[in-house]
Every structure is written in C-alpha cells, then in structure tokens.
C-alpha cells in the first residue's frame, strides 16, 4: 500500500518557468511533509519541509503548498533553472512515531 | 565535515556470495536507516535503527540483515545476494527518530548481482 503518491513521474520545464510537483498522502495522522532533492550520483538532501499548521512555506524560489482537507501538498519551483534539474522526492511521517515514507520521485529537467 | 560515509561506492558480485556494505556517520546521530532506490519505485526502506542494539524492519527487509553494535556504524549484510537485489543503496542518519530533524544521506552504493 503506497502511502504517498507523487506525480508526475517526469517533468520537462523551460528555463524561467514554474515547476510543479504534486503529492497526495493517505494517513491523516502525518504531521511532517518534507521534500528532498537528489542530483545524479548523490544521495537525497533535504530541500524544504512543512507542518500542517501552515498552508504555505517559501524558501527562495521553492514553495510548498499544503492542503490538509484534500490530503495533498505540492512543490513549486519558480524561475526554474537548469541547475534545478534533479530528482525530487516528497515524503511524509508522524513525527517521532514513524519513519519517513517517500513518494516514488519526479525527475525534473529544466531546458534552456 | 558532517557526513554519512558508505563503502564501497560500486560493487559487482555473484549470486550467493555474502557481502557487507558499510555505513558510518560522524554526527553522533541516534537514528540510522537503509534504503534501496529502483527506477519507478523510489526509495524503499530496508531496515532502520533507533539506537545502539535497536533495529527494526522497514518495507522490504527480505534478504537483508543489519546490526548496530556502535552508534556510528550501521552495516547492511546480504547473506546470499540474488539478482533482484541489484539496486542503488543509500544509508541515512538523523539526530533521532523524530524525522523533523531531517535525514542526512550517504552518496550511495550501486550493487550489481550477476
């Protein structure tokens, strides 16, 4: 049973455009929703995270939007750059209670 | 530099030959975990450890063993590797089991079993 469903599987965006990756979760008890970024040949690294007490969190060009009633959250990358080309994983957990559950990943390619 | 170190980075082995992938962290983290990454399947947890001598199964533990005798080390053991264990493996650590601290991942071990 997949607890976090991520889409799309791959995404091609023009330089300067907006990249949007979506995730849906099933466990209403989850209270921590991070996004990880993975470059080729490297391990995933924490990019940005949100807790359900807020609907949006922004860090530079990266924004998480959270919809608790729909059990969905998304990553928006504004002004996408070729250096953003990577695989992005969403994840969810119940803090201090369950390990992180990861989505299947989205391979983002930003083309000039 | 704070890091998670995995060895080896690449490994080709034959079916049935026992192997160990080592993982070490220098951050005094309590929580450590192993994942495998396969195309289309994302990151799947194999085993995790909340502290020394405490380990638990993840989502795909079959065919793997782990041990946590020291806080810094968390080796992954394949007693009798099979081709379906060909994968990219990652070790991760965190300050403690509260995932809100974020996971630090190693650079990965690409294993091929022929």
Interface residues (C-beta under 8 A of the other chain):
Chain A: X6 X9 X32 X34 X36 X41 X42 X43 X44 X45 X46 X49 X51 X89 X91 X93 X95 X96 X98 X99 X100 X102 X103 X104 X105
Chain B: X4 X33 X35 X40 X41 X42 X43 X44 X45 X48 X58 X90 X92 X97 X98 X99 X100 X102 X103 X105 X106 X107 X108
